């Protein structure tokens, strides 16, 4: 019996080893797999929520829209009004919410990270905080996320963000519009803001929460990567990302951005290592494009426990955003 047990255990270990070795070759042969792992748009958490009903998530002052950036592409949008407008917003339709963007309140376009939807728990909590501070918050699910229609790609995500930004600007008058990107959303944010600066319509400021330098460096540094020491890691895993047209080159984009930049990063971030956010700040600090604009890096000590997605809990946030 004992010999039979060890035989089965050895077979299991050899099988696991075979799978471990086969996965890099599978990823190399099918770059789309690696793209899926970058986007994680198929991970829809929390499950079983109706994105048409933001009020079910405690956002009673929020309206759900659908916009069409391109033919055959539809993105689901949430618009949360500032706290001062909560009572007036009750029972109002989309027309009222769109008109409200012209009220004397700043607007934040929030670009979320990979996995989940615009209804993610930590995202909803951030909307509430920003709303209480007097901001309109407009957020959306990129094509392929949540109830948005289309296939995800870096180009498509950036175009979706550009479309929503232009939609906001067409309704917000002279009110300040800020762009806030989190995690993978920082890659979308810098792509967007670089494009806006190139066409000379920059936002009033860019806020990057838990940013990385570029997607290759983030993938190489990701603490959850069990293959980082695998021989040929770059060739097997990182090159397929590039082959799929995914770069999210924050480190290059910041060299072409001409607006104020605020970077927020927790020292205990287990997903995007803190040193990548600091490195991005140092790159931006040497760029001539920020010569006439405010550039700030705000770290959050490990003892605070904000990790990757809980910076919204900081009581210092109102002062930082002032």
C-alpha positions as CSV (number, residue, x, y, z in Angstrom):
1,X,0.0,0.0,0.0
2,X,2.8,2.4,0.9
3,X,4.6,1.8,-2.4
4,X,1.3,2.4,-4.2
5,X,0.9,5.7,-2.4
6,X,4.4,6.9,-3.4
7,X,3.8,5.8,-6.9
8,X,0.7,7.8,-7.2
9,X,2.4,10.8,-5.5
10,X,5.3,10.6,-8.0
11,X,2.8,10.5,-10.9
12,X,1.0,13.5,-9.6
13,X,4.2,15.4,-9.1
14,X,5.4,14.6,-12.6
15,X,2.0,15.6,-14.0
16,X,2.2,19.0,-12.2
17,X,5.8,19.5,-13.4
18,X,4.6,18.7,-17.0
19,X,1.8,21.3,-16.7
20,X,4.2,23.9,-15.2
21,X,6.6,23.4,-18.1
22,X,3.9,23.3,-20.8
23,X,2.2,26.6,-19.8
24,X,5.0,28.9,-21.0
25,X,5.0,27.1,-24.4
26,X,1.2,27.5,-24.6
27,X,1.4,31.2,-23.8
28,X,4.1,31.7,-26.4
29,X,2.1,29.9,-29.0
30,X,-1.2,31.7,-28.1
31,X,-0.4,35.3,-27.2
32,X,-4.1,35.9,-26.7
33,X,-3.9,34.0,-23.4
34,X,-1.4,36.4,-22.0
35,X,-3.6,39.3,-23.1
36,X,-6.5,37.8,-21.2
37,X,-4.3,37.6,-18.1
38,X,-3.3,41.2,-18.4
39,X,-6.9,42.4,-18.8
40,X,-8.7,39.9,-16.7
41,X,-11.9,41.3,-18.1
42,X,-13.6,37.9,-17.8
43,X,-13.3,38.2,-14.0
44,X,-16.6,40.0,-13.1
45,X,-16.6,40.7,-9.4
46,X,-18.7,41.3,-7.5
47,X,-21.0,38.7,-9.1
48,X,-24.7,39.0,-9.7
49,X,-25.0,42.8,-9.6
50,X,-27.1,44.7,-12.0
51,X,-24.9,47.4,-13.5
52,X,-28.0,49.2,-14.7
53,X,-28.9,49.8,-11.0
54,X,-26.0,51.6,-9.3
55,X,-28.4,52.4,-6.4
56,X,-28.2,48.7,-5.4
57,X,-24.5,49.5,-4.5
58,X,-25.5,52.4,-2.3
59,X,-25.1,55.0,-5.1
60,X,-28.6,56.6,-5.0
61,X,-27.2,59.8,-6.6
62,X,-25.9,58.0,-9.7
63,X,-27.2,57.6,-13.2
64,X,-26.3,54.7,-15.6
65,X,-25.7,55.6,-19.2
66,X,-24.6,53.8,-22.4
67,X,-22.3,55.6,-24.9
68,X,-21.1,54.4,-28.2
69,X,-17.4,55.2,-28.9
70,X,-17.4,53.3,-32.2
71,X,-19.7,51.2,-34.3
72,X,-20.4,47.9,-32.6
73,X,-18.9,49.2,-29.3
74,X,-21.0,50.3,-26.4
75,X,-19.7,51.2,-22.9
76,X,-21.6,51.4,-19.7
77,X,-21.1,54.6,-17.7
78,X,-21.9,55.7,-14.2
79,X,-22.2,59.3,-13.3
80,X,-22.2,60.2,-9.6
81,X,-23.1,63.8,-8.7
82,X,-21.4,65.8,-5.9
83,X,-22.9,65.5,-2.4
84,X,-24.4,68.9,-2.6
85,X,-26.7,67.7,-5.4
86,X,-27.7,64.4,-3.9
87,X,-31.2,65.5,-2.9
88,X,-31.9,67.2,-6.2
89,X,-30.7,64.1,-8.1
90,X,-33.4,61.8,-6.6
91,X,-35.6,60.4,-9.3
92,X,-34.0,62.5,-12.0
93,X,-33.4,61.2,-15.6
94,X,-30.3,61.1,-17.7
95,X,-31.0,64.5,-19.2
96,X,-30.9,66.1,-15.7
97,X,-27.6,64.3,-14.9
98,X,-26.0,65.4,-18.1
99,X,-27.1,69.0,-17.5
100,X,-25.7,68.8,-13.9
101,X,-22.2,68.4,-15.3
102,X,-22.4,72.1,-16.2
103,X,-22.9,73.0,-12.5
104,X,-20.1,74.7,-10.7
105,X,-18.4,71.5,-9.6
106,X,-15.2,69.8,-10.8
107,X,-15.4,66.5,-12.6
108,X,-13.2,63.4,-12.2
109,X,-13.1,60.8,-15.0
110,X,-12.1,57.6,-13.2
111,X,-10.4,54.8,-15.2
112,X,-10.4,51.5,-13.3
113,X,-7.9,48.7,-13.3
114,X,-8.1,45.2,-14.6
115,X,-10.7,42.6,-13.5
116,X,-14.1,43.5,-12.0
117,X,-16.4,46.2,-13.2
118,X,-17.3,49.8,-12.5
119,X,-19.3,48.3,-9.6
120,X,-16.3,46.9,-7.7
121,X,-16.6,47.4,-4.0
122,X,-13.4,49.5,-3.5
123,X,-14.3,51.6,-6.6
124,X,-17.8,52.3,-5.3
125,X,-16.3,53.5,-2.0
126,X,-13.9,55.8,-3.8
127,X,-16.8,57.3,-5.8
128,X,-18.6,58.0,-2.5
129,X,-15.5,59.7,-1.1
130,X,-15.0,61.9,-4.1
131,X,-18.6,62.8,-4.3
132,X,-18.6,63.9,-0.7
133,X,-15.6,66.1,-1.5
134,X,-17.7,67.9,-4.1
135,X,-16.7,66.1,-7.4
136,X,-18.8,64.7,-10.2
137,X,-17.4,61.2,-10.8
138,X,-17.8,59.7,-14.2
139,X,-16.6,56.1,-14.6
140,X,-17.2,53.4,-17.2
141,X,-16.3,49.9,-18.1
142,X,-14.0,49.6,-21.1
143,X,-15.2,47.5,-24.1
144,X,-15.3,43.9,-23.0
145,X,-15.7,44.6,-19.3
146,X,-19.0,44.4,-17.3
147,X,-21.9,45.1,-19.6
148,X,-19.9,47.0,-22.2
149,X,-19.8,45.5,-25.7
150,X,-16.6,44.9,-27.7
151,X,-13.3,43.2,-27.5
152,X,-10.6,44.6,-25.2
153,X,-7.4,46.0,-26.5
154,X,-5.1,48.8,-25.4
155,X,-6.1,50.9,-28.4
156,X,-9.7,50.3,-27.8
157,X,-9.6,51.1,-24.1
158,X,-7.8,54.4,-24.8
159,X,-10.3,55.3,-27.4
160,X,-13.2,54.6,-25.0
161,X,-11.6,56.9,-22.5
162,X,-11.1,59.6,-25.1
163,X,-14.7,59.3,-26.1
164,X,-16.0,59.6,-22.6
165,X,-13.6,62.5,-21.9
166,X,-14.9,64.4,-24.9
167,X,-18.5,63.6,-23.9
168,X,-17.8,65.2,-20.5
169,X,-16.1,68.3,-21.9
170,X,-19.0,68.9,-24.2
171,X,-21.3,69.2,-21.1
172,X,-19.1,70.5,-18.3
173,X,-18.4,74.0,-19.6
174,X,-15.5,75.7,-17.9
175,X,-15.5,73.3,-14.9
176,X,-12.2,71.6,-14.2
177,X,-11.9,68.0,-15.4
178,X,-9.4,65.7,-13.8
179,X,-8.4,62.2,-14.9
180,X,-7.8,59.5,-12.2
181,X,-6.4,56.2,-13.2
182,X,-5.9,53.2,-10.9
183,X,-3.5,50.2,-11.5
184,X,-4.0,49.1,-15.2
185,X,-6.1,52.2,-15.6
186,X,-3.0,54.3,-15.1
187,X,-1.8,53.0,-18.4
188,X,-5.1,54.0,-20.1
189,X,-4.9,57.4,-18.3
190,X,-1.4,58.3,-19.5
191,X,-2.2,57.1,-23.0
192,X,-5.3,59.4,-22.9
193,X,-3.6,62.4,-21.4
194,X,-0.6,62.2,-23.8
195,X,-3.1,62.2,-26.7
196,X,-5.0,65.1,-25.2
197,X,-1.8,67.1,-24.7
198,X,-0.7,66.4,-28.2
199,X,-4.0,67.9,-29.5
200,X,-3.6,70.8,-27.0
201,X,-6.7,69.9,-24.9
202,X,-5.1,68.6,-21.7
203,X,-7.1,67.9,-18.5
204,X,-6.7,70.1,-15.5
205,X,-4.7,67.4,-13.7
206,X,-3.8,63.7,-13.9
207,X,-4.0,61.5,-10.8
208,X,-2.3,58.1,-10.9
209,X,-3.1,55.6,-8.1
210,X,-0.8,52.6,-7.8
211,X,0.9,53.2,-11.2
212,X,3.7,51.1,-12.9
213,X,6.3,52.1,-15.4
214,X,5.2,49.9,-18.3
215,X,3.4,46.6,-18.6
216,X,6.5,44.5,-19.2
217,X,8.2,45.8,-16.1
218,X,5.0,45.4,-14.1
219,X,4.6,41.8,-15.3
220,X,8.3,41.1,-14.4
221,X,7.8,42.5,-10.9
222,X,4.4,41.1,-10.2
223,X,4.6,39.3,-6.9
224,X,2.1,36.6,-8.0
225,X,4.2,35.5,-11.0
226,X,5.4,32.0,-10.3
227,X,7.5,32.0,-13.5
228,X,9.6,35.1,-13.0
229,X,12.7,33.0,-12.5
230,X,11.8,30.6,-15.3
231,X,14.5,30.4,-18.0
232,X,13.5,32.6,-20.9
233,X,10.8,34.4,-18.9
234,X,10.9,37.4,-21.1
235,X,10.7,35.4,-24.3
236,X,7.9,33.1,-23.1
237,X,5.7,35.6,-21.2
238,X,6.7,39.2,-21.9
239,X,7.2,39.1,-25.6
240,X,3.6,37.7,-26.2
241,X,2.3,40.8,-24.4
242,X,4.1,43.0,-26.8
243,X,3.0,40.9,-29.7
244,X,-0.6,41.5,-28.6
245,X,0.0,45.2,-28.9
246,X,-0.1,45.8,-25.2
247,X,2.5,48.3,-23.9
248,X,0.9,50.7,-21.4
249,X,4.1,52.7,-21.5
250,X,3.6,55.1,-18.6
251,X,7.3,55.8,-18.5
252,X,7.3,57.1,-22.1
253,X,3.9,58.8,-21.9
254,X,4.8,61.1,-19.0
255,X,7.5,62.7,-21.1
256,X,4.8,64.1,-23.3
257,X,2.3,65.2,-20.7
258,X,1.8,68.9,-19.9
259,X,-0.5,69.1,-16.9
260,X,-0.2,68.7,-13.2
261,X,0.5,65.2,-12.0
262,X,-0.3,63.6,-8.6
263,X,0.9,60.0,-7.9
264,X,-0.5,58.0,-5.0
265,X,1.1,54.7,-3.9
266,X,1.0,52.5,-0.8
267,X,4.3,51.1,0.3
268,X,2.6,47.7,1.0
269,X,1.1,47.4,-2.4
270,X,1.3,43.7,-3.2
271,X,0.2,44.0,-6.9
272,X,2.1,46.9,-8.3
273,X,5.3,47.2,-6.3
274,X,5.9,50.6,-4.7
275,X,9.3,51.1,-6.3
276,X,7.6,51.2,-9.8
277,X,5.4,54.1,-8.8
278,X,8.5,55.9,-7.3
279,X,10.5,55.1,-10.5
280,X,7.7,56.6,-12.6
281,X,7.7,59.8,-10.5
282,X,11.5,60.1,-10.9
283,X,11.1,59.8,-14.7
284,X,8.4,62.5,-14.7
285,X,10.5,64.7,-12.5
286,X,13.3,64.8,-15.1
287,X,10.9,65.5,-17.9
288,X,10.9,69.0,-19.4
289,X,7.1,68.7,-20.0
290,X,6.4,69.2,-16.3
291,X,8.6,72.2,-15.9
292,X,5.6,74.6,-15.5
293,X,3.3,72.2,-13.7
294,X,2.9,70.8,-10.2
295,X,4.3,67.3,-9.8
296,X,3.7,65.4,-6.5
297,X,4.4,61.9,-5.2
298,X,2.4,60.9,-2.1
299,X,3.5,57.6,-0.4
300,X,1.3,55.8,2.2
301,X,3.2,54.0,4.9
302,X,2.9,50.2,5.2
303,X,1.4,50.6,8.7
304,X,-1.7,52.1,7.2
305,X,-2.5,48.9,5.4
306,X,-3.9,50.5,2.2
307,X,-2.2,48.0,0.0
308,X,-3.3,48.1,-3.7
309,X,-6.8,49.5,-3.6
310,X,-7.7,51.1,-0.3
311,X,-6.1,54.5,-0.5
312,X,-9.6,55.9,-0.5
313,X,-9.6,55.2,3.2
314,X,-7.0,57.8,3.9
315,X,-8.3,60.7,6.0
316,X,-5.6,62.8,4.3
317,X,-7.1,62.5,0.9
318,X,-9.2,65.7,1.1
319,X,-6.0,67.7,1.9
320,X,-4.0,65.9,-0.8
321,X,-6.6,66.6,-3.5
322,X,-7.0,70.2,-2.4
